[in-house]
Amino acid sequence: MKVLGRYLVSDPKIGHGKPTFRGTRIFVADVLEQVASGMAWESMVEEWLRYEV
C-alpha cells in the first residue's frame, strides 16, 4: 500500500491500485466525478453510506 496523503492511499489489492480514501473502497475518481456534476455533499455522503458494509 502506498500512502498518497493524509486521507488517500493506493493499494494494488483494492481497485488495482487506483487511489481510494483510506479505510474505504471509495475511489477518489468517483467522488471527483460527483463533485464535478454538482452533486451536494450531503447527497454524496448518503449515497456512499448506503454501500457501506
Helices and strands as residue ranges (DSSP letters): E 2-3, E 8-10, G 15-17, E 20-21, H 28-36, H 41-50
